[in-house]
Amino acid sequence: MSRHIDILTLGCSKNLVDTEHLMGHLQAMGWQCHHDPEEPKSRVAVINTCGFIGDAKEESIRTILQFAARKNRGELDQLYVMGCLSQRYANELPQELPEVDGWFGKFDFDALVRRITQQPLAGFQRQLTTPRHYAYLKISEGCNRRCSYCAIPLITGKHVSRSEEDLLREAEWLAGQGVKELNVIAQDLSSYGLDLYHEHRLPSLVRQLAAIDGIEWIRLHYAYPTDFPYELLRVMADEKKVCRYLDIALQHSSDRMLNLMRRHITCQEQDALIERIRQEVPGIYLRTTLIVGHPGETEEDFAMLKDWVRRMRFERMGAFAYSHEEGTYAYLHYKDDIPEAVKEARLQELMAIQQDIAEEQQQTLVSKTLRVLIDRKEGDWWVGRTEHDSPEVDNEVLIPNTFLLKVGQFFPITIQKAEAFDLYGVPADRQKT
């Protein structure tokens, strides 16, 4: 039997980390893991699914059906599904998709590896799939917050922190692999350590990560505004390796909507938090996510949200339309009373406001020289990012490939032109090939 295995990851960076650990274990046992839809070599396939909202679930089901069709044509011998979708719908899916040989939840690595290899897991294993200079470090799983719209607690369970010792070992290993940028991720960074140490330990962890040789950027993703660990701001201000960047989902600005969403915070408290973050970490770029069309959102609530976005001028912002997810508090207690067309119109209107803000902010960077990490070479361009931009989700810097640059290295780049989501520049020393 061929020992090639096709592994496809859907969803977020947290899923990607799970896949990388799975690949590490399989490759340690002699399997070759890859995903090449143009030239499929594998007789075995694993799909790591997302099950967070409607669109993600549809993509996961559509992908499983595509692989099931390959199996029915005799192109695959075994098809396995893991991750959030199979965790969430463990009872329903096997009946609907009998072509799948095995369904494994988000935490069933051992069972999946045993099924494929007939061997148990052996120690720490991870195979990076990102460019070698950056990686994701997942510091916890789960969430205790129980926001009205969110299915994450249904999928991942309660918040569980990994120990500082375990995380520092993995971070040191990553640095040894050539990783320069650590993207620290969790469903809820703000709660890190409360379960293990009975206190906020994110500030302590970040200080220790900053002391690791080889790590030059540390980026923080998915803080929660309620019970925010304020000591983190001192760490961000003190430690030069910590990017002036924070991803903190705020979701809305109307007090009525924040209450319906069960966010346990008011707009005034959110504003005070944002002001304090910007005061204590000068130059920080805030990324946030907002929801439109949650049950009960009136035109007045939406107008308040638009005015708030104009006032707060977030450096990075995303938004999505509410998805009525079974099992959530909103699904059980609220009627999904906003028509889909209204949700989509509100989403487009809100993002148009943000695009104008983004364009204005980008223009302020013209003529400035920024430290840029080069991610890849693409067509006629080197493509990189500043400390204010996370991989794959934020803005990029494009530099003509006629200059002598190198993937995975930092360069001072002088910005010559700016668009809403891209900057164009040249090396400060203008050294050409």
N, C-alpha and C positions, 0 to 999 in steps of 0.2 A: 504493500500500500504506500502511495506517495505520502511523504511527511511534510508537504506544503499545507499551510492553513491560511485561509482568507479571513481576515478580521476587519470588520467595518465598524467604526464608531459614529454614533449619532448623538447630538445633544451638546452638552456643555464641557468645559475643561475638566470638571470633576469626573465625568465619564471617561474622558481621555486618559486620566491618571489610572483609572481602573483597568482600562485596556492595556496600558503600558506594563502594569504589574502582571496581568494575564500573559502578555507576550513574553515577558521575562521568564516566567515559569515554563512556558511551552518551549521556548528556545533553549533553555537550560537542559531540556529533555530531548533535544535533537530535532525539534520541529523548526521549519522556516516559515515565519509569519510575515504576511504582506497583504496589500490590497491593490490589485491591478485589474480593474474591470475590462480593460482592453485586451489583455492576454491572461485570462484566468488559468492558473496552473493547478489550483487546489481542488481536491475532491471533498474537502471538509471546509465548512464556513461557520463563522461565529459573528452574530450581529449584536452589538452592544447598544441597546435602545434607550430612547428618552420617552418619558411618559408624563411630562409636566403639564402641558396645556394641549388644547385640541390640535393645533397645527403640528406640534411635535409628535403627538400620537399618530396622526395621519401619515406623517413621513415615515415613522417606524413601521406601521402596518404595510404601507406601500412597498417599503424596502423588503420586508419579510416575504411579501407576495412575489416580488421579483425573484428572490432567491428560491422560493418554493417552485416557481415555474422552471428555473434552471434544474432543480432536482427532478421534477417531473419529466424533463427532456433527457434525463440521464447524465447531466453535466456535473452533478454533485452526488456524493454518496451519503454525506451526513450534514445536517443543518441544525445549528444550535442557536438559541436566543438567550441573552442575558440582559441585565440592567433594569432600568426603572420601569419600563412598560411591563416586563414579565414579573417584576416584583409586585406591581400594583394590581395586575390582572392574572394572578397565578392560577385561579380556578377557571376563568372563562376562556383564556387563549388556547389551551390544548384542545378543547372541543372544536374551536373555530378553525384551527390551522393544523390539521393532523400531519402535514408534510414535515413539520418541525420535529426533530428526533429528541430534543430535550429543551426544557425551559428552566432557566436558572435566574434566581433573583440577583439583586445588586451585590449581595455579600456572599454569594455561593461559589467563590473562586475554587475552593478545594474540591467541591463536587464536580464542577465543570472540568477541571484539570484531570481528575481521576477518570471521568467519563471518556475523555479523549485519549489520555496516555496510559491509563491503568496504573498510574503512580500518584502518590500524594505530593502536596506542596513541600518544598524544601527551602526554608529560610527566606531571606529577602531577595527578591528578583525584580528587576524593572528594565524594560527596553525602551529608551526614549524614541518618540516619534516626531517630536518637534525638532527644529534646527538645533544643533548642539549647544548654541550659546544661550538658549533660554529653556526653562522648564517650569512645571507647576508643582507646588508643594501643598498637598491637601492636609490641613491640620486638624480637621474634625469632620464628623458626619452628623447629619440629622439636624433637627431644629425643634425647639420647645415653644416657639412663639405663637403658633396657631392663628395666623392671620386668616381672615374669612375666606379669601379667594385661593389659598395656597394648598396644593396637594403634596408638597414636599414632606411634611411630617407623616402623611399616610404611606409614603414610599420608603423613606429613610429612617423613620422612627425618631426617638428622642435624641437630643444633642449628645454626642460622645466625643470628647477630646482625645487626641493622641498625646502621649507624654512628650515633654520637652526633650528628654534624652533620645527618644526614638526619632523625633523630627530633626534634631541636630545631627544625628548619625546620617539620616537620609540626605540632608542638605550638604553635609561634607562629602558624601558620595557623589552627589550631583556636581559639586564644585570640581571634584576629581575627574569627572567626565568632560569638563570644559565648560560647564554652565556658568554664565556670568550674571544672568538675570533670573531671580527667583520670583515667580508669581505666586504669592501666598493666597490660597483659596479655601473657602468653606461656605456652607449655606449661611452661617452666622459667625463671622469673625469676632463680633463683640462679646460673645459668650465663651470664647476659648478659655479653658482652664477652670471654669466655675464648677464643673462636675468632678474633676480630678483634684483640684487644689483648693476649692472653696473660695476662690478669689480670681479677679481678672488677671490672666497671665499673658495676654497678647503683647503688652509692652515689654515684658521680660523676654519673651520668645524672640521678638523682633530685634532687641539689642543683641542677643546671643547670635542670631543669624547674621547680623551686620559684622560680627567679629570673625566670620569665616573667611579665610584667605581665598581669593579667586572670585568671590561673589562681589559684584559691583553695583547691581541694582536690586532692590527689594520692593516689590509692588503688592499692594493690599487690595483684595477683592472681596466685596460683599459684607461690609459692616452693617450693623443694624443700629438705627438711631436711638432706640429706647435703651436705657442703661448702658450708654456708650462709655468705654474705658478711656477717660480723659487723659490719663497718664501717657497714652499712646501719642498724643500730640507733642509732648515734650520729647519723646523718642524720635519722632519724625523731624522735629526741628533740630535736634542735636546730631543725629546720625546722617552723614552725607550720603551713605549708600541707600537710604530709604527714599524712594522716589516721592517727589511732591505730587502725589496722586492718591486719591482714595475713592473707591467704588462703594457708595452707600445708597441703597435703595430707599427712597422716601415715599413714593407711590401717589401721594396727593397732597393738597394744601388746605382743602376745606375741612374744618373741624368735624362737620357732620359726616363727611365721607371717611375721614380718618377713624371716627368712632365706628361707623358701619364696617369698615375694614378690620377692625379690632387691632389697631396699631399701637394703642396704649400711649399715645403722644398727641399733643396739640400742635397746630401750625405755629403758634408763638414759641413753643419749646423747640420745634424744628428750626425755626429761624435763629433762635439763640444758639443752637448747636452749630449751625452753618457759620454764623458770625464768629463764634469762638474758634472753630477750626481754621477759618481764614486769617484770624488775628494771630493765632499761635503758630501757624505754619505758613508764613508769608510765601506767596507765589504758588500755593497748592492748586492743583486742578481737581475739581470734584466731578466725578461721574455719578449720575443717578438714573434711576428707572422709575417711570410713572405708569399708572394704569388709567385708561379711560373706559367709560361704559360699565363700571361696576354697578350692580343693582342699586337703584335709588339715586344715581347721579343725575341731578337736574341741570338745566341750562345755566342756572345761577352757580351751581358748584363748578361746572366746567369753565365758566367765565372767570371765576376766582382762580382756578388752576392756571389758565392762560396768563392772567395778570401776574400771578406769582412767578411763573417761569420767566416772564419779561423782567421782573424785578430781581430775581435771584441770579440770572445770567449764568447758568451752569456751564462750565467749560466743556463738559461732555454729558450728553443726555440721550437716553433711549426711552421708548414708550411702547406699550402694546395694548391691544384691546382685550377687555375682560373675557375670560373663557370660563363657562359655567361647569366646573369640574365636580363630578359626582364624589360624594363623601366629604367634601369640604363644608365648613360652617355655612358659607353662602349658599351652597347647593341645597342644604337641608333647611335653611331658615329664610332665604330670600327668593323672590321671583326674579328670573332673568328678564327684566322689564325694559331693557334698552335694545331697540332693533339693531341688527347687525349693521345695517347701512348707516345708522347714526353713530355707532361705535367707530366704524371705519372713517367716517367724515371727521369725527372729533380727533381721531388719531392723526389723520393727514394735516388737519389744521394746527394741531399742537407741534408736530414735527416741522411744519413750515416756519413757525415762530422760532423754533430752535435753530433751524438752518440759517435764518437771518442773523441770529446771535453768533453762531459759529463763524459765519463769514466775517463779521465785524472783528471778532477776537483774532481770527487768523491774520487779518491785515495788520494787526499791531506787531506781528512777528517779522514782517518784511524788514530787511537790512540787519536783523539781529543774527548773531552767531550762536548756534545751539549745539549741544553735544548730542550726536546721533549714533545709534547702534544700527549697523547694517544687517538686515534680515536676509536679503536675497538679491539676486540679479535677475531682472525680468525685462526682456526685450531690450530697449535702448536705455534702461534705467537701473541704477542701484536703488533699492527700496529699503528705507530704514525708519526708525522711530525715535522720538525724544523721550525723556523720562515721563512725559505727560500722556503717553500713549501706550495702551496695552496691546499685545499681539492680537491680530485678526478682528478686533472690535473697534479700534480707534483710528485716528488719523495717521497718515504716513508722510514721509519726506522722500521726494524723488530727486535723484542726482544723476546727471548724464553719465553713462558708463564709459565715457572717454577719460574719466579720472581714475587714478590708481587708488582703489578702495579694496576692502576685503570683507567678506561675510563674517559676522561674528566679532567685528572690531568696532571701536568707537572712533568717531572723527568729528572735528569741529566743522560745522556746515553753516555757511552764511546764506540766509534765506533771501531769494530774489523775487519770488512770486508766491501768492497765496490764493487758494480757493477754499471753499467751505470745508472740505475734508482732506485736502492735500496741500503740502508745501513743496516748493521747488527751490533747490539751492545748489551751491557749489562748495567744494572744500575751501576752507579759509585760506589755505596756502596755494589753491588752484593748481595742484600737481597733476598734469595730464599724462596719459599713456603715450 
